[in-house]
Amino acid sequence: MLATTRGLRGIVTSPHHAASQAGLDILRDGGSAVEAVVATAAALAVVYPQMNSIGGDGFWLISPPGGGAPVGIESAGRAGRAVSLDLYARQGMSEIPRRGPLAANTVAGTVAGWARALEVDNRGSNALPVRRLLRDAIDYAAQGVSIATSTAQTIADKLDELRDQHGFAETFLRGNRAPAPGAVIKQPALAASLTRLADDGLDSFYRGPLAKIIADEMEAIGTPLSLYDLQSFNANIVQPLRARYQGAEVFNLPPNSGDSFAIDTGDLRSQRSPAG
């Protein structure tokens, strides 16, 4: 019976074996735990997109080497400058939609969270280059990955609400149908974005060439986010909550408005941030 609770050469766990392998390879190349997590998260954005993407948010608890209080990072996107109750009312909407351009009303914080975590890691000249951290994710996106059963099932379950969304059908569907488990999915646009991050640095997502591309695409499809919103965003260092539980000290991030919020003006209600 396997009952190992510690790995002296490192352990990486994630919902997909390819992402876990990407993180483990970082450790074997001399990388840190934080660098391994960035590589794992980037790979998950490709191989397990229904649960993780570069268009979401990020929350980190980092335990410093040798002990000490954990460092918290909150990288939850804020609503764009043009987002307001009137924006949806003018569209004849009584609630914020769950899908489509108008659902994308908060800045994606994931990549900023990666960058801030690497700053906290502070490995200096020992740090692995971003290109190395994103290498496997770029390869999976460009060369293709065998789609997981759970991913194929999620696409099938959500097909009616996703098939007409910008860029979805050409990436994930086969003959306008959900792919079968094991089908090879390539994501060239995601590969290009990750490659730009590798070449230009992670801040390119918000204040570099990639930010301009993202802003132009968002404007073209009618998303209420702009280059200004991207350029204004930064991940925050926060003080983790701490408590004693069954003889141990446990930590968690404090509440924020990225995962859940409520608006109630009588005619416009939302119980969830679509980009959360």
N, C-alpha and C positions, 0 to 999 in steps of 0.2 A: 504494500500500500504506500502510495506517495504521500508524504506528510511534511515535505520541506517548507519551512516558513522563512528561510533566509537564503539568499543567493550571494555567495562571496565574490562572484565575478559579475554580478548584476542580473536583475530580472526586469523584463518589460512585459506588461500585460495591456491588451487592448481588445476591442471586439473583433479584430481581423488579424489573421496570422501574418499577412504581408506587412502590415503596419508595425506589428510587434517586432518582426524581423528587422525592419528599417531602423527602429530604435535600438535594438540590441547590437546591430552592426556599428552604430555610433559609439556605444560603450566600448566595443572591441577595438575601435579606432582611437581610443583614448579620450573620447568625449565625456562630458559630464551628464548627470541625470537630466538637467534642464535641456541640454542640447538633444538628448535622446527623446525627450518629450516633444520638442519642436519637430523633429524628424518623424516621430510617430503620428503626431497630429496632422502634419502635412500629407503623409501617406494616407491617413484615414479620409482626408478630404477627397481623395481620388477613389479609393477602393471601397469605402463605406459611406457614400455621400448622403444617405438618408439620415445620418446621425451626426455628421461632422462636416464642416465646410469652411472655406476661407470667407464666406459671407455671413458667418454667425458672430458670436461673442466669445470672450475668453475669461476664465476665472482661475487664478493660480494660488496655491499655497506652497511655498518653497521653504523647506527646512534647511538652514545653513549647515555646511559641513562642520562637524565637531560640536554640534548642539547650538542652543540659543533659540529664541522665539522665532516661529515661522514668519515669513514675509508674505503679505497678501497683495495680489494684483487684481484689480477690477477693470476689465476692458469691455464693458457693455456699451454698445452704441447708443448715442443720444438722438433724439428726433431732429430731423433736418430743419433749417431755418424757415423753409417754406411750408412746413407741416403745421396745420391748424385745423380746428373744428370746421371752419368755413370751407377749407379745401375739399372735404368730403361732402359737406352739405351742398356745395355747388355742383357736385357730381350726382346729386340725388340719392346719396347713400345715407342710410340710417346707422351704419356701423362701419368700422374700418374693415376692409376685406381681408380675408386670410391669404388670398393668392393674387397675383398680378402686380403690375407696376406700382399701384397705389398702396399695396401692402408693404412695400419696401420703403419704410419711412424712418428707419434708424440706420445710422452708420455702422458698417460691419467692423467689430472691434477685434476680431481674432488675430489678425496679423500684428496689430499694435501690441497685443498681449504677448506674442512671441518676442517682439523686439524688447519690450520692457523686462521680460523674464531673463533674456540674455544679458541685459544690462545688470540686473541684480546678480546674475551668475558671475559676472565680472572676471573672466578667465584671462583677460589681457592677451598676450602673445600666444597663450596656450589654447585659445578659442579655435574651434574648427570653423572654417569659412561657411557662410550661409549657403553657398553653392553645394557644399558637401551635405549639409543638413537637409536640403531639398532634393538631393540627387535622385533618390528612389521615387519620391512623389512625382518628379518630372518624368522619369522613365515610365512609370505606370500610366501616367496620363497620355504620354506621347505614343508609347508602344502598345498600350491596351492592357486590360486586366480582365480576368475571368470573373464575371459578375457573381456575387454571392447569392445564395438562395434567398436570404432575407431581403437583399436589395431588390432582386427581381420581384419578389412578392409585394414589397412596398410600392414599386412602380405600378404593378397591376392594380393594387388596391386604390391608388391615388390617380389612376390614369385619366379619369373624366375631368378632374380639376387641374391636371398638369399638362395634358397633351397640347393645349393651345398657348402655353406660356412661352415667352421668347427664348429660343435656343434649346428648348427641352426635347422636342421630337427628334431633331437631327442628331442629338447626342445620345439619347437613351432608348429611343423606340426603333423597332424593326418592322417596316411596312405598316407604320401607324399602330403597331401592337407592342405590348410589353415584351421585353426580351426574356428568353428562357434562362433559367439558372445555368451558369457556365458559359453563356455567350460572351464574346470578347467585346468590351466597350472601350473605345478610344475617346479621349477628351482633349482635342488639340488646342482649344481656346484656353482651357485650364493649364495645359502644359506651357503655353505661351506666357500666361500670367505668372506662373511659378518661375519660369526662366527669367523673366524681367526682375522678379524679386531677387533671384540669385545673382543677376548681373549688376543691378542698380542698388541693392540693399532693401531691407524690409520697409523702410520709410517711403519707398516709391509708391506703395499702395495709397498713401495719403498726401504726399507732397512731392511726388516725382512724376516721371513719364507715365507710369501705369495709372496714377491717379487721374491724369488728363484723359486717358483712354476710357477709364471707368466712368468718369463724369460725362463724357460725350455719349457713351452708350446709354447711361441712365436718362439723359435728356432726350435722346432719340425715342425711347420707349415710353416716356411720360412718367418717370419716377420722380417724386418730389424731393430728391436729394441732389446736391450740387457739389462742384469742386470746393467751394467755400466750406461746406459741411465736412468733407474729407480732410481738408487742410486744418480745420479747427479741432480735430479729434486727437486725444492722447489717452493712453492707458494710465490709470492711477495706482499708486502705492497706497494700500489701506491697512488699517490695524485689524488683524483678525480677532474675532470673538474667541473666547477661551472659557472652558468649564471643566470641572472634574466629573468623571463618569466611571463608576465601577473600578476605582483605583487608578484610572488613567486620566491624563489631561488631553482633552480633545479641542480641536480648533476648526473654525469655519469662517467664511467671509461674512461681513455685515450685510444687511439688506441693501438692495439698490433697486432702481426702477427699470432695469434692462430686461429682466425675466418676466415681470408681471406688473401691469399697471391697470388702472381703471379710470375711465372717463365717463361722466354721466352728466349730460346737460338736458336730459329729458328726451332728446331726439337723437343723440349719438352716444353709443356705448361701445366700449371695447374692454375685454377682460384679459387680453394677452397681446404682448408686443409681437407682431408678425416676424420680426427679425431676431427675436430672442432665442 
